[in-house]
Amino acid sequence: MGTAYDREKQFKKDVEVIPERLASVEENVASVEAATTNLENDTTNYKNQVQMPYTEIESYNFGNAAVTGGSTGPAGSTRIFNRPIGKDGWLRKINMFVNAVGTVKVKFFTKNNDDTFNLEREVSLTTAIGLNTYVSDTDFNGFYVKRNWYLGYYSADVAVYCPSTGNKWNYWTKSGTDATGENIVINLPPTTQKFDYALNIDIDVMTIKHSNKHIIRSEKFGSVLQSDIVTTSGWTKGTNGIQSPTTGGWDSYFYYDIYSTLDKSKIATRIQVKDVTSVFALIRKYTTNGTVAEVNCVNKTLKFYASWSGGTTAPSVKASVTIPFDFVVDREYIVELEKDASNNIFTLTDTVTRQSVTLKYDNASVTTTADYVGKQWGAPGVMFLSGSIFVKSFELVSLVPKSVKNVIIGDSITEGYLFDKIVTPDNRWAAKVRDKLNGSCVISGRGSGDSADLLLRWDSDVANFNPSFVTVFIGTNDTTYDTWKANIDTIIANILAIGAEPILCAMKTSTIKTTANTYLRSLPYTVVGFDYALSTEIMLDSYHPNIAGHQAMFEQYLIDAPQVFY
């Protein structure tokens, strides 16, 4: 045990290391707390991304669930149907028609490059004779189904009914066994013809409403059109849709009577082509920098036109791509026009074959504004040129959340000016603020915009969201101080009315800058000193900063408005 002296010496050593050990414990506690926070954040992100309210139902029908004729498929083998799931989504409902009381396993597989399969998920269901309906979270635990998974089933004692009419699909077979695990070798290759055998199951796969999507306007064309939809002559309201006129042209369209210049947005439509010689377009209608994206069923092309001023004369075509599939009479197509800062993305999808084609055009890739395809300013709508179409749904969607930390609204310095002159969309001061906030930020800029123009965008680009802060940088293009002051007072009142904090920005260049900046700094709100941040050597011209100028503005924003990032 040692002498008393030895024990005392050891005791002193132990006492000396206590602070070091305590510090180590504190570090471990901090590490655990950080890991817990990360886990909580991951859980929140998962819920936001995967468990948000559903927006669409995607049905996959492998046969008629209410079949009254046909034969029964054999029990005891696994079948995998040769039709991949087309979208990610949440499994909500299963229907099947069977011949006996027993158990059926509904399975989802992925297919490997060597034609083997991996079982990803399955759900075991107890059956009664006849039609069975199973609902997520009531009859089984719902789960996420991914695009390009394959549906299959297995039962040892139940035969799934095989209709003699309706959809027919070929399939792979794993004979005499319940296929599980990975690298499953199929005994029988997919049938060379579409048999009457069809898995009699309807799966409602619902598209998730991700946290980065907010529907601003949505028209499903019920009994009455929404009051803010404007139509030119000849459009006819039908059951669950709106029919195009008998003749069309560049003056034939309908649109939402709203004005928006959001940085990230999308028009999403579902259009039934009733005549395969149809020509139609998605539009953003404005007096300048409007956009026309055309679907030409005759020539099988997607097209972008040069900036459109809203007139009846077609501008020149700036880009086109061939559609690699045929149009079918009365088939429905998803048509989408997306804006991502300077980039324009136009997509057409066949709802039956799920084939799609995309045309992209980046204004930042050209050397003159004359080659822009517009900036997607203005009212979203559909133009009809020829043939016959029936529009079944129409939405304007923001590609950022409804609830955001910050909305930034302004003029060309916010939107981005002449992206070909080195300054890219991601180099802008506003984009740097957005990225610092991990995307929780709406940007609405408009070249040559003044304070009156900003008020016109208020409802669509600010009030539609639930921001904690609204950053206003406007006045460079205003010429009358009294008008600017009246408008800025209204803007501030509007910000306070939605429960947000105003962040006001002083101007570097404007005929009213001295008086306006003095007024801003007399108010009891945060003012970002962009007038301090900018100097001649970091400007492209008298009004617009270069890359170094945008960086200086961002750094000034961090200094003057740190609360935005708390």
LINJOSUL-V156081 format. One line per field, one symbol per residue. phi: phi as a letter, one per 40 degrees, with the letter a starting at -180 (. if undefined). A space follows every 10 residues. Layout:
phi=???
This chain:
phi=.gcccccccc cccccccddc cccccccccc cccccccccc cccccccccb bcdcbabbbb bbhccbcbah bbcccgbcbb ccacccacib cbabbabbba cibbccbbbb bcccgcbbcc aabcbcbbch cbbbbdgbba ccacbbdgcb caaaacbbbc cbccbgcbbc acbbcgaccb gbfccccbcc dcbccccacc abbccbcccc ccbaccbabc fccbcccccb bcchcbcbcg ibccccbbic bbabaccbba bdcbaacbbb bcccacbcba acbbcacafc bbbbbbcccf bbbbccdbcg cccccccbaa acccaccbdg ccbcbbbbbb fccbbbbbbc cccgcaabbb abdccbbacc ccbgbfcgcc abbbbagabb ccaabbbccb cccbcabbba bcccchbfdc cgccdcccdc cccdcccfgc acbbbadgcb cccccccdcc bbccbbccbb cbbahdccbb cccdcccccc ccccccccgb ccbbbcccba cbcccccccd ccccbcbccc ccccadcbbc acbbccdccc cccccccccc bcccbc
